[in-house]
């Protein structure tokens, strides 16, 4: 059989469903660690150990995807890849599947070869959909305590849950791998902190994180970050070396930015850091990031990581004429969604909201980007679920934060999403307002004033503003920064009015009092 070179691409569908199909931190952590190990280490090791493959050169592996250039006989290559499929299914107890595409590649026309490999890979997804089916329930067998599959394992009582847990094979695999989750990503973070002479324990559950929120005990946040304009940039890459450089830069820069932001947020900026880290990295791969942390730290963390990622990628890409010219000397950006809630808020609710907020932030960024440029500005959107009874962010805003104007216009009680620069200013003014000495009850009344509609809300605000004393300056500066001073507290917009006041007061509620 003739041996040829092949470009092999791989993907892992439904990653979020596999990792986050539970509300228990240990299962999420175990699933994330198992996925990370398989993606970053398992695929490459398996291919290089396969005797049927002569040469294996990695282009990229991480974030749920991988690319390799392999020299082999076609039939042997396909047999090896099918064995790798089986390994994924076995390691995850049927929770994950691997799809792949392999096309001949002679080193020329990389974009076309990559496109054809992806087409073959996607055909596997469409022709063999991975849809789990419900098993027959007899009435004598319990369901899994974490999902609807049939339970097959019994876990003894532990410190988190004094009752027995009945889990299916898939969920049991996640819990079992949790003990190995102290390797991989957590080890990398621990090593980074150790270099800074910081020793931190990993939290055991979401409640342990919420208990460390000093401003509002029990409140937490889930941050979902994703890169902007990545697909548009990738489509311009013409060879595997540039793709490898780009992919490694994105993943390494996001990882470094995340670790540095954790160190600054919880060990530099925090007055009395605890021994237990008030955060957990749930997913970090490619340009995707999910972090669960205390509510008081979420907004500043989001700003830090967005700035650091942009600066780090700008620095690295300055060494590449191709990417430096494409981005105009600028770095890459990420947009972020922040879902605030309590530690007992169902994780699925926070995840849905964080994903929705991320999409709103990315949409706003694309609307404010130069269509001729590959640079898209970073935006941040956030939402506090405990203020509303709807799970959907859009429905919450439509029903509770938008009012009909007298002329058919819409009055918005918010200005979200915010650009990175505006987010920094908003946080600065929220912290200033929190430390201005204004009583908490009056601060809440200020935040509730716009909901009284245009006329009554304006009167209520002016009444509180004129009696704010020394705090009046802080309020005025914040309104001026967001164009809400001339017709305070409103900003005149094309299709109605908006106000920054509600956003400001809501964020101030999660700011520390430094006075």
Secondary structure, DSSP 8 states (H G I E B T S, - for coil): --EEEEEEEEE-S-HHHHHHSSS-HHHHHHHHHHHHHIIIIIHHHHHHH-TTEEEEEEEEEETTEEEEEEEEEHHHHHHHHHHHHHHHHHHTTTS---EEEEEE--SS-HHHHHHHHHHHHHHHHHHS----------SSS-B-SSSSSB--EEE---SS-SS-EEE-HHHHHHHHHHTTTTTHHHHHHHHHHHHTT---B--SSHHHHHTT-SSSTTEEEEEEEEESSHHHHHTT--SHHHHHHHHHHHHHHHHHHHHHHHHIIIIISSTT--SB-SEEEEEEETTEEEEEEEHHHHHHHHHHHHHHHHHHHHHHHTT-HHHHHHTTT----EEEEEEEEETTS-HHHHHHHHHHHHHHHHHHHHHTS-TT-S----EEEEEEGGG-S-S-HHHHHHHHSEEE-TTS-EEES---SEEHHHHHHHHHHHHHHHTTT--HHHHHHHHHHGGG-HHHHHHHHHHHHHT-GGGHHHHHHHHHHTT-STBTTBEEETTEEE-SHHHHHHHHTTS----
